[in-house]
Amino acid sequence: MRIAAFGFRSLPSTDGSAGADKFVEELLPRLVSRGHEVTAYNRRYRNAFLPIEEYKGVKIKTFSTVQKKGFDTLFHSFKCTLDIIIHNRGDVVHIQNGGNSIWALPLRLFGKKVFVSQDGVDWKRDKWPWYGKIYLRLSAFISARIPNMVIFDNVLARSYFEKKFNKKFEFIPFGSEVPEVEEDPELLQKYGLTPGGFYLFVGRFIPDKGLHYLIPAFKNSGTNKKLVLIGGSPNPSPYEQEIKAMANANVIFPGYVYGQDTIRLMKACYTYIQPSDVEGLSPVVLSVMGLGVPMIVSDIEENLYAVEDTVTTFKQGNIDSLTEQIHFAESNYSRMKELAACARTRALQYFNWEKVTDDHVRVFGGEKLPDDHHHAI
């Protein structure tokens, strides 16, 4: 197949990247390895872009976009849509983010097979203003009607859409495997860290991620360990300034860290914490599970679906509850490690990138996945 993909920020990941970028970084090169021709569309911001034309066999085209949150995606996707139509970059178009589903209409009119990956109920995310939430509700209606198929990465969101639109959609989760990496003591020294001496979060600094719960809970716990928050805001953000103002000397902000260095930090941390209010199927959570690293997550449905009973959880949005779980991790670490081993077994059994790729090939080819697909999860 000839496949064109857009709707993410950058392949490979760069500043501001999120779950969609991690997803395409795993999926698209694997599609190439199966003999398909893949073109990916990167975004160029004023101060952030990758000057590359190829990545692991994937052809890269880069178009500039605006800085304005939300509008950057739409403007870039408009350019991608025109390029795909005018230059016939692919017969199959894979779009990340249901907010881009509006572009499925012109693509289908020009004979393209269009598939949209939807990671959750986007209008519930606090990062969007009221007009953004209205647009995303409209996009959900378009997603349900115009593309050849919508692919969900968690069954909860899929169930919501199926009931709302009385239509069947596909479910393909993220994978959990990460490459083996050698230890790098200099990486920890760079940030003043020691193995097992810090808690960790990796992700964007947006309200959905719950960092305004994590920092107070960490401070309230009285632990002598450090808290490392990897990432930042995709655009300049008052929220990022607010959470940095909450921090004390034991909270470290290294900025963006990528690839193997992220994995090294995950493996070296005492416990990973995911305090989200809203998630799809978090690729970071799956990666931590796959590494067998102890973890604390908020008890939202999407997290519970991923981890089942293999990690400790706290009540969503409840700082006291998260503080209690940090205390539990400090005093019951052998139990935390037992749970982490169970999480790793679960992750590698059910969330596998090679199977994820094969399932996408089947769906792109017009095949329906069986009704009992991943029923064991």
PADOMI-450235 format. One record per residue (C-alpha): y, x, z. Coordinates in nm, 2 decimals, padded with zeros to 4 digits. Example, Ala and Ser with C-alpha at 12.3 -4.5 7.8 and 13.67 -1.06 7.14 Angstrom:
REM residues 2
<<-00.45, 01.23, 00.78>>
<<-00.11, 01.37, 00.71>>
***
This chain:
REM residues 377
<<00.00, 00.00, 00.00>>
<<00.37, 00.09, -00.04>>
<<00.53, 00.02, 00.29>>
<<00.90, 00.02, 00.39>>
<<01.00, 00.00, 00.76>>
<<01.33, -00.06, 00.93>>
<<01.48, -00.21, 01.25>>
<<01.44, 00.09, 01.48>>
<<01.69, 00.38, 01.55>>
<<01.52, 00.70, 01.45>>
<<01.19, 00.86, 01.34>>
<<01.12, 01.08, 01.53>>
<<01.30, 00.97, 01.85>>
<<01.65, 01.09, 01.93>>
<<01.94, 00.99, 02.17>>
<<01.93, 00.61, 02.23>>
<<01.58, 00.56, 02.12>>
<<01.36, 00.29, 02.27>>
<<01.02, 00.13, 02.25>>
<<01.05, 00.05, 01.88>>
<<01.11, 00.41, 01.80>>
<<00.81, 00.52, 02.00>>
<<00.61, 00.26, 01.82>>
<<00.69, 00.37, 01.47>>
<<00.65, 00.73, 01.57>>
<<00.29, 00.65, 01.64>>
<<00.22, 00.39, 01.37>>
<<00.38, 00.51, 01.05>>
<<00.23, 00.87, 01.03>>
<<-00.11, 00.71, 01.09>>
<<-00.05, 00.47, 00.80>>
<<00.02, 00.77, 00.59>>
<<-00.30, 00.94, 00.71>>
<<-00.49, 00.63, 00.58>>
<<-00.35, 00.68, 00.23>>
<<-00.05, 00.45, 00.23>>
<<00.30, 00.54, 00.10>>
<<00.55, 00.49, 00.38>>
<<00.94, 00.49, 00.37>>
<<01.12, 00.47, 00.70>>
<<01.49, 00.40, 00.75>>
<<01.68, 00.59, 01.01>>
<<02.03, 00.51, 01.15>>
<<02.31, 00.76, 01.13>>
<<02.58, 00.72, 01.40>>
<<02.90, 00.91, 01.41>>
<<02.76, 01.17, 01.66>>
<<02.39, 01.12, 01.64>>
<<02.14, 01.14, 01.36>>
<<01.85, 01.35, 01.23>>
<<01.91, 01.54, 00.90>>
<<01.55, 01.51, 00.77>>
<<01.39, 01.36, 00.46>>
<<01.03, 01.36, 00.58>>
<<00.83, 01.33, 00.90>>
<<00.45, 01.37, 00.91>>
<<00.42, 01.24, 00.56>>
<<00.67, 00.95, 00.61>>
<<00.96, 00.95, 00.37>>
<<01.29, 00.92, 00.57>>
<<01.60, 00.76, 00.43>>
<<01.91, 00.76, 00.66>>
<<02.20, 00.52, 00.64>>
<<02.52, 00.53, 00.85>>
<<02.60, 00.23, 01.07>>
<<02.86, 00.12, 01.32>>
<<02.87, 00.20, 01.69>>
<<02.91, -00.17, 01.81>>
<<02.60, -00.28, 02.00>>
<<02.40, -00.54, 01.82>>
<<02.61, -00.52, 01.50>>
<<02.48, -00.16, 01.44>>
<<02.13, -00.30, 01.39>>
<<02.24, -00.58, 01.16>>
<<02.46, -00.36, 00.94>>
<<02.20, -00.10, 00.91>>
<<01.93, -00.35, 00.83>>
<<02.15, -00.50, 00.56>>
<<02.18, -00.16, 00.39>>
<<01.80, -00.11, 00.42>>
<<01.73, -00.45, 00.26>>
<<01.96, -00.38, -00.03>>
<<01.80, -00.03, -00.09>>
<<01.44, -00.18, -00.07>>
<<01.53, -00.45, -00.33>>
<<01.74, -00.23, -00.57>>
<<01.51, 00.07, -00.56>>
<<01.18, -00.11, -00.50>>
<<01.09, 00.12, -00.21>>
<<00.78, -00.09, -00.11>>
<<00.57, -00.39, -00.17>>
<<00.52, -00.45, 00.21>>
<<00.82, -00.45, 00.44>>
<<00.76, -00.40, 00.82>>
<<01.07, -00.50, 01.02>>
<<01.11, -00.41, 01.39>>
<<01.29, -00.66, 01.61>>
<<01.31, -01.04, 01.55>>
<<01.69, -01.01, 01.54>>
<<01.64, -00.87, 01.19>>
<<01.43, -01.16, 01.06>>
<<01.73, -01.29, 00.86>>
<<01.66, -01.02, 00.61>>
<<01.31, -01.15, 00.54>>
<<01.46, -01.43, 00.32>>
<<01.61, -01.20, 00.05>>
<<01.32, -00.97, 00.07>>
<<01.07, -01.25, 00.01>>
<<01.28, -01.39, -00.27>>
<<01.24, -01.06, -00.44>>
<<00.86, -01.07, -00.40>>
<<00.81, -00.86, -00.09>>
<<00.55, -00.92, 00.17>>
<<00.74, -00.92, 00.50>>
<<00.61, -00.86, 00.85>>
<<00.82, -00.88, 01.16>>
<<00.72, -00.71, 01.49>>
<<00.85, -00.92, 01.78>>
<<00.83, -00.75, 02.13>>
<<00.94, -01.04, 02.35>>
<<01.17, -01.33, 02.40>>
<<01.48, -01.13, 02.32>>
<<01.75, -01.39, 02.42>>
<<01.64, -01.36, 02.78>>
<<01.77, -01.00, 02.79>>
<<02.09, -00.96, 03.00>>
<<02.22, -00.69, 02.77>>
<<02.32, -00.96, 02.51>>
<<02.65, -01.16, 02.53>>
<<02.64, -01.53, 02.49>>
<<02.69, -01.52, 02.11>>
<<02.41, -01.26, 02.08>>
<<02.17, -01.49, 02.26>>
<<02.26, -01.78, 02.03>>
<<02.20, -01.55, 01.73>>
<<01.86, -01.44, 01.87>>
<<01.75, -01.80, 01.92>>
<<01.84, -01.87, 01.56>>
<<01.65, -01.55, 01.46>>
<<01.34, -01.67, 01.64>>
<<01.34, -01.99, 01.43>>
<<01.38, -01.77, 01.11>>
<<01.10, -01.54, 01.23>>
<<00.87, -01.83, 01.27>>
<<00.93, -01.97, 00.92>>
<<01.03, -01.70, 00.67>>
<<00.82, -01.38, 00.70>>
<<00.46, -01.37, 00.59>>
<<00.36, -01.30, 00.95>>
<<00.50, -01.22, 01.29>>
<<00.31, -00.97, 01.50>>
<<00.35, -00.97, 01.88>>
<<00.27, -00.69, 02.11>>
<<00.19, -00.91, 02.41>>
<<00.01, -01.24, 02.43>>
<<00.26, -01.41, 02.65>>
<<00.54, -01.39, 02.40>>
<<00.30, -01.50, 02.12>>
<<00.19, -01.80, 02.32>>
<<00.55, -01.90, 02.38>>
<<00.62, -01.88, 02.00>>
<<00.30, -02.06, 01.91>>
<<00.38, -02.35, 02.14>>
<<00.74, -02.37, 02.04>>
<<00.68, -02.36, 01.66>>
<<00.33, -02.50, 01.64>>
<<00.21, -02.21, 01.43>>
<<-00.04, -01.92, 01.47>>
<<00.08, -01.56, 01.49>>
<<-00.09, -01.23, 01.53>>
<<-00.13, -01.01, 01.84>>
<<-00.15, -00.63, 01.82>>
<<-00.07, -00.43, 02.14>>
<<00.07, -00.08, 02.16>>
<<-00.15, 00.22, 02.21>>
<<-00.16, 00.43, 02.52>>
<<-00.29, 00.77, 02.41>>
<<-00.06, 01.07, 02.44>>
<<-00.13, 01.42, 02.32>>
<<-00.26, 01.69, 02.55>>
<<00.02, 01.92, 02.66>>
<<00.03, 02.25, 02.84>>
<<00.23, 02.28, 03.16>>
<<00.57, 02.43, 03.14>>
<<00.70, 02.55, 03.48>>
<<01.04, 02.63, 03.33>>
<<01.09, 02.26, 03.25>>
<<01.07, 02.16, 03.61>>
<<01.27, 02.46, 03.72>>
<<01.54, 02.35, 03.48>>
<<01.60, 02.03, 03.67>>
<<01.52, 02.18, 04.02>>
<<01.19, 01.99, 04.05>>
<<00.85, 02.07, 04.19>>
<<00.51, 01.92, 04.09>>
<<00.46, 01.59, 04.28>>
<<00.81, 01.62, 04.43>>
<<00.98, 01.34, 04.24>>
<<00.96, 00.98, 04.13>>
<<01.03, 00.91, 03.76>>
<<01.17, 00.65, 03.53>>
<<01.20, 00.68, 03.15>>
<<01.40, 00.44, 02.94>>
<<01.73, 00.30, 02.83>>
<<02.00, 00.24, 03.10>>
<<02.05, -00.13, 03.04>>
<<02.04, -00.41, 03.30>>
<<01.70, -00.53, 03.17>>
<<01.54, -00.22, 03.31>>
<<01.64, -00.28, 03.67>>
<<01.78, 00.05, 03.77>>
<<02.03, -00.13, 04.00>>
<<01.72, -00.22, 04.21>>
<<01.55, 00.12, 04.18>>
<<01.83, 00.34, 04.30>>
<<01.91, 00.14, 04.62>>
<<01.54, 00.11, 04.70>>
<<01.48, 00.48, 04.66>>
<<01.78, 00.56, 04.89>>
<<01.66, 00.30, 05.14>>
<<01.31, 00.45, 05.15>>
<<01.43, 00.77, 05.32>>
<<01.19, 00.98, 05.11>>
<<01.26, 01.35, 05.08>>
<<01.15, 01.35, 04.72>>
<<01.38, 01.32, 04.43>>
<<01.43, 01.04, 04.17>>
<<01.45, 01.15, 03.81>>
<<01.60, 00.89, 03.56>>
<<01.53, 01.00, 03.20>>
<<01.74, 00.84, 02.93>>
<<02.08, 00.68, 02.89>>
<<02.27, 00.39, 02.73>>
<<02.23, 00.35, 02.35>>
<<02.61, 00.29, 02.34>>
<<02.88, 00.38, 02.59>>
<<02.82, 00.15, 02.88>>
<<02.99, 00.04, 03.20>>
<<02.64, -00.02, 03.34>>
<<02.55, 00.34, 03.31>>
<<02.86, 00.44, 03.50>>
<<02.77, 00.18, 03.77>>
<<02.42, 00.31, 03.83>>
<<02.54, 00.67, 03.83>>
<<02.80, 00.57, 04.10>>
<<02.51, 00.43, 04.31>>
<<02.33, 00.76, 04.31>>
<<02.32, 01.04, 04.57>>
<<02.23, 01.41, 04.54>>
<<01.86, 01.33, 04.52>>
<<01.90, 01.12, 04.20>>
<<01.89, 01.34, 03.89>>
<<02.01, 01.23, 03.54>>
<<01.87, 01.49, 03.29>>
<<01.98, 01.27, 02.99>>
<<01.74, 01.22, 02.70>>
<<01.41, 01.41, 02.70>>
<<01.16, 01.37, 02.42>>
<<00.81, 01.42, 02.31>>
<<00.59, 01.67, 02.50>>
<<00.86, 01.73, 02.77>>
<<00.85, 01.36, 02.86>>
<<00.48, 01.38, 02.89>>
<<00.50, 01.69, 03.11>>
<<00.74, 01.51, 03.34>>
<<00.52, 01.21, 03.36>>
<<00.22, 01.42, 03.45>>
<<00.41, 01.62, 03.71>>
<<00.58, 01.32, 03.89>>
<<00.45, 01.18, 04.22>>
<<00.47, 00.82, 04.10>>
<<00.63, 00.65, 03.80>>
<<00.84, 00.34, 03.87>>
<<00.91, 00.06, 03.61>>
<<01.15, -00.19, 03.78>>
<<01.22, -00.41, 03.47>>
<<01.34, -00.77, 03.47>>
<<01.24, -00.81, 03.10>>
<<00.99, -00.62, 02.89>>
<<00.76, -00.67, 02.59>>
<<00.45, -00.46, 02.63>>
<<00.61, -00.15, 02.75>>
<<00.49, 00.17, 02.56>>
<<00.61, 00.38, 02.86>>
<<00.39, 00.18, 03.10>>
<<00.09, 00.22, 02.87>>
<<00.15, 00.59, 02.83>>
<<00.17, 00.64, 03.21>>
<<-00.15, 00.44, 03.24>>
<<-00.32, 00.65, 02.98>>
<<-00.22, 00.97, 03.17>>
<<-00.37, 00.84, 03.49>>
<<-00.04, 00.88, 03.68>>
<<00.02, 00.66, 03.99>>
<<00.27, 00.38, 03.91>>
<<00.48, 00.10, 04.07>>
<<00.59, -00.19, 03.84>>
<<00.79, -00.51, 03.88>>
<<00.56, -00.82, 03.89>>
<<00.69, -00.98, 03.57>>
<<00.42, -01.13, 03.35>>
<<00.44, -00.87, 03.08>>
<<00.38, -00.59, 03.32>>
<<00.10, -00.77, 03.50>>
<<-00.06, -00.84, 03.16>>
<<-00.06, -00.46, 03.08>>
<<-00.17, -00.32, 03.42>>
<<-00.37, -00.61, 03.56>>
<<-00.47, -00.50, 03.91>>
<<-00.46, -00.12, 03.84>>
<<-00.12, -00.03, 03.99>>
<<00.10, -00.15, 04.28>>
<<00.37, -00.40, 04.21>>
<<00.69, -00.53, 04.38>>
<<00.87, -00.86, 04.35>>
<<01.10, -00.86, 04.05>>
<<01.46, -00.80, 04.15>>
<<01.38, -00.75, 04.52>>
<<01.51, -00.42, 04.65>>
<<01.33, -00.46, 04.99>>
<<01.00, -00.52, 04.81>>
<<01.04, -00.21, 04.60>>
<<01.13, -00.01, 04.91>>
<<00.81, -00.12, 05.07>>
<<00.61, -00.01, 04.77>>
<<00.77, 00.34, 04.78>>
<<00.67, 00.36, 05.15>>
<<00.32, 00.26, 05.05>>
<<00.31, 00.53, 04.78>>
<<00.42, 00.79, 05.04>>
<<00.16, 00.69, 05.30>>
<<-00.14, 00.59, 05.08>>
<<-00.14, 00.83, 04.80>>
<<-00.51, 00.86, 04.78>>
<<-00.52, 00.49, 04.70>>
<<-00.25, 00.53, 04.44>>
<<-00.46, 00.79, 04.27>>
<<-00.77, 00.57, 04.27>>
<<-00.57, 00.29, 04.11>>
<<-00.43, 00.53, 03.85>>
<<-00.78, 00.63, 03.75>>
<<-00.86, 00.26, 03.70>>
<<-00.54, 00.21, 03.50>>
<<-00.63, 00.50, 03.27>>
<<-00.98, 00.35, 03.20>>
<<-00.82, 00.02, 03.12>>
<<-00.55, 00.17, 02.89>>
<<-00.78, 00.38, 02.68>>
<<-01.03, 00.10, 02.65>>
<<-00.79, -00.17, 02.53>>
<<-00.47, 00.00, 02.41>>
<<-00.57, 00.24, 02.13>>
<<-00.34, 00.37, 01.86>>
<<-00.61, 00.41, 01.60>>
<<-00.72, 00.05, 01.64>>
<<-00.36, -00.06, 01.65>>
<<-00.31, 00.11, 01.31>>
<<-00.63, -00.04, 01.16>>
<<-00.52, -00.39, 01.27>>
<<-00.18, -00.35, 01.11>>
<<-00.34, -00.24, 00.78>>
<<-00.56, -00.55, 00.80>>
<<-00.26, -00.78, 00.86>>
<<-00.05, -00.62, 00.59>>
<<-00.34, -00.67, 00.35>>
<<-00.34, -01.04, 00.42>>
<<-00.64, -01.05, 00.66>>
<<-00.64, -01.27, 00.97>>
<<-00.75, -01.10, 01.29>>
<<-01.03, -01.29, 01.47>>
<<-00.93, -01.55, 01.72>>
<<-01.10, -01.36, 02.00>>
<<-00.90, -01.04, 01.91>>
<<-00.85, -00.84, 02.23>>
<<-00.99, -01.14, 02.42>>
<<-01.12, -00.91, 02.69>>
<<-00.78, -00.80, 02.80>>
***
